[in-house]
Amino acid sequence: MNDEMKKEIIQSLKKQLPTANEERLSTILELIIVEIESYNSCGNVIAWEKLQGVITEVLYQSMKNELEKTISSVRRGDTTISYATASQQIQGLLSGYDDLIIRILGCGGVVFW
């Protein structure tokens, strides 16, 4: 993904989430990109422009959850409250788009002989 596309995504989210820290948006965007690149098991060239909407949505949801301090688990015994980490959120959010991302990447997981 080129820097221009990254800036476009971050600026779009700054309008939607004005309280979000731009540096934090950039860091989470990089984590999302690395996670998507890990799906590219077949080594194809990634069509980032096709994935831009998915990336923007995952980044938005991730930042929104982070700003709202989303709770991932609660234990009543000795009162334990855990907050979701960025990596858990990203993987969880991307899991809803797994099939779409893999189809766009062209890595169907099917072995051809």
C-alpha positions in Angstrom: 0.0 0.0 0.0 1.4 3.4 -1.0 1.7 6.3 1.4 -0.9 8.4 -0.5 -3.5 5.7 0.1 -2.6 5.5 3.8 -2.9 9.3 4.2 -6.3 9.2 2.5 -7.6 6.5 4.8 -6.3 8.3 7.9 -7.7 11.6 6.8 -11.1 10.0 6.2 -11.1 8.5 9.7 -10.0 11.8 11.3 -13.2 13.3 10.0 -15.3 10.4 11.4 -13.4 10.2 14.7 -12.1 13.6 15.5 -10.8 12.6 18.9 -8.6 9.9 17.5 -4.9 10.4 17.6 -3.4 10.4 14.1 -0.2 8.6 15.1 -2.3 5.9 16.7 -4.4 5.6 13.6 -1.3 5.2 11.6 0.0 2.5 13.9 -3.2 0.5 13.8 -3.4 0.9 10.0 0.1 -0.7 9.7 -1.0 -3.6 11.9 -4.0 -4.1 9.7 -1.8 -4.1 6.6 0.6 -6.6 8.1 -2.3 -8.9 9.0 -3.7 -8.7 5.5 -0.3 -9.4 4.0 -0.1 -12.5 6.2 -3.2 -13.8 4.3 -1.3 -13.6 1.1 0.1 -17.1 1.2 0.3 -17.4 -2.5 2.5 -14.3 -3.0 0.2 -12.5 -5.4 0.4 -8.7 -5.9 -2.1 -7.2 -3.5 -4.8 -4.9 -5.1 -4.9 -2.5 -2.2 -7.5 -0.3 -3.9 -10.0 -3.1 -3.8 -9.3 -3.6 -0.1 -9.4 0.0 0.8 -13.0 -0.1 2.0 -12.4 -3.2 4.2 -9.3 -1.6 5.7 -11.1 1.7 6.4 -14.0 -0.2 8.1 -11.7 -2.4 10.2 -9.6 0.7 11.2 -12.7 2.6 12.1 -14.2 -0.2 14.2 -10.8 -0.8 15.9 -10.3 2.9 16.8 -13.9 3.3 17.9 -13.6 0.2 20.2 -10.3 1.6 21.5 -11.7 5.0 22.2 -14.7 3.4 24.0 -12.4 1.0 25.9 -14.2 -2.2 24.8 -14.3 -4.8 27.4 -13.3 -8.3 26.2 -14.0 -10.3 29.4 -15.4 -9.9 32.9 -15.0 -12.2 35.9 -17.2 -11.8 38.9 -15.1 -13.9 41.3 -12.4 -11.5 42.3 -13.7 -8.8 39.9 -11.4 -9.1 36.9 -12.1 -6.8 33.9 -10.1 -7.2 30.7 -9.9 -4.8 27.9 -9.5 -6.0 24.3 -6.0 -5.4 22.8 -5.5 -3.9 19.4 -4.3 -7.1 17.9 -7.3 -9.1 19.2 -9.6 -6.5 17.8 -7.9 -6.4 14.4 -7.9 -10.2 14.1 -11.5 -10.4 15.2 -12.7 -7.6 12.9 -10.7 -9.0 9.9 -12.1 -12.5 10.6 -15.5 -11.2 9.4 -13.9 -10.3 6.1 -11.6 -13.4 5.7 -13.4 -14.9 2.7 -13.6 -11.5 0.9 -9.9 -10.7 1.5 -8.7 -14.2 0.4 -10.8 -13.9 -2.8 -9.4 -10.5 -3.6 -5.9 -11.7 -3.0 -6.5 -14.7 -5.2 -5.4 -17.2 -2.6 -8.3 -19.6 -2.3 -6.4 -22.2 -0.4 -7.1 -24.8 -3.1 -4.1 -26.9 -4.2 -3.9 -27.1 -8.0 -1.9 -29.9 -9.6 
